[in-house]
Amino acid sequence: MGPIIIPNEAASPDSVILTLFRHFATRDILLVAVIRTGIRRYAEQIPAPPADDDLCGWLADLLVVTHRLNARNGQVFWDLVGVPDRVAYFSRASAHSVDICSE
């Protein structure tokens, strides 16, 4: 199912809700559709692993892309993944990281 477009910019909130629920029987089904679409669009922007051995270059590209995507998504991303204290999370992650690209 493609995006729902409401041509009338002056549409009332009630007409928007009716238009949405014409396509989605419940709020839960609407939420699932929104999350699936968001994850699909997110995944489409992730660079594919390289066919050659340049994993470090790919990893750098992957980190740049995921950082950009996550920064654009803002707080909602962190709310969905359930990381309430991002500073502590990244401190723990960096403490356990290994530099695989510094050979």
Secondary structure as GFF3:
##gff-version 3
##sequence-region A 1 103
A	DSSP	alpha_helix	13	23	.	.	.	ID=ss1
A	DSSP	alpha_helix	27	44	.	.	.	ID=ss2
A	DSSP	alpha_helix	55	73	.	.	.	ID=ss3
A	DSSP	alpha_helix	75	81	.	.	.	ID=ss4
A	DSSP	alpha_helix	86	95	.	.	.	ID=ss5
###
